[in-house]
C-alpha cells in the first residue's frame, strides 16, 4: 500500500515538474523571440537615426550664419539663412 502511494506521489511530482519545465521552455522561447524583435528594431532605429543625422548635417552646411562680437566678448547670432536665398 505504501509502495503504491510512493509510486503515485513520484508520478505526480514527475508530471508537475514536466509541466513546469514545459512552461519555462515556452517562456524562454517567447523571450528569445522578443529579444530578436527588439534587436531588429534597434538596428532599424539606429539606421534611421544615422540617416537623419546625415540629413541634418547636410542641411546645416547650407546655412549661412551671421555673428556679431558683443561687448562681453561672446558671439551673438544675428541671423541665419539658407545659402542662395
C-alpha positions in Angstrom: 0.0 0.0 0.0 2.7 2.4 0.9 4.7 1.4 -2.2 1.7 2.3 -4.4 1.3 5.7 -2.6 5.0 6.4 -3.1 4.7 5.4 -6.8 1.7 7.8 -7.3 3.4 10.5 -5.4 6.5 10.1 -7.6 4.4 10.1 -10.8 2.5 13.2 -9.6 5.8 15.0 -8.9 7.3 14.0 -12.2 4.1 15.2 -14.0 4.3 18.5 -12.1 8.0 19.0 -12.9 7.4 18.2 -16.6 4.6 20.8 -16.8 6.8 23.4 -15.1 9.7 22.5 -17.4 7.4 22.9 -20.5 6.1 26.2 -19.2 9.6 27.5 -18.6 10.7 26.5 -22.1 7.7 28.3 -23.6 8.6 31.5 -21.6 12.2 31.2 -22.8 11.1 30.8 -26.4 8.9 33.9 -26.2 11.7 35.8 -24.5 14.1 34.8 -27.3 11.6 35.9 -29.9 11.1 39.2 -28.1 14.8 39.8 -27.9 15.3 39.1 -31.6 12.5 41.5 -32.4 14.0 44.2 -30.2 17.4 43.8 -31.7 16.0 44.2 -35.2 14.0 47.2 -34.1 17.1 48.7 -32.5 19.1 48.2 -35.8 16.3 49.8 -37.8 16.2 52.8 -35.4 19.9 53.2 -35.5 19.9 53.3 -39.3 17.1 55.8 -39.2 19.0 58.0 -36.7 22.1 57.8 -38.8 20.2 58.8 -41.9 18.6 61.7 -40.1 21.9 62.9 -38.7 23.4 62.9 -42.2 20.4 64.9 -43.5 20.7 67.4 -40.6 24.5 67.8 -41.2 23.9 68.4 -44.9 21.2 71.0 -44.2 23.4 72.6 -41.5 26.2 73.1 -44.0 23.8 75.0 -46.3 23.1 77.6 -43.6 24.8 80.9 -43.7 25.4 82.3 -40.2 25.9 85.9 -39.3 27.6 86.7 -36.0 28.4 89.9 -34.1 31.0 90.2 -31.4 29.2 91.7 -28.4 30.6 93.8 -25.7 31.1 91.0 -23.2 33.3 89.0 -25.7 30.7 86.5 -26.7 29.4 85.9 -30.1 25.7 86.7 -30.8 23.8 85.2 -33.6 22.3 88.0 -35.7 20.6 86.0 -38.4 20.8 82.9 -40.4 19.6 82.0 -43.8 20.0 79.2 -46.4 22.8 79.9 -48.9 21.4 81.2 -52.1 18.4 82.9 -50.5 
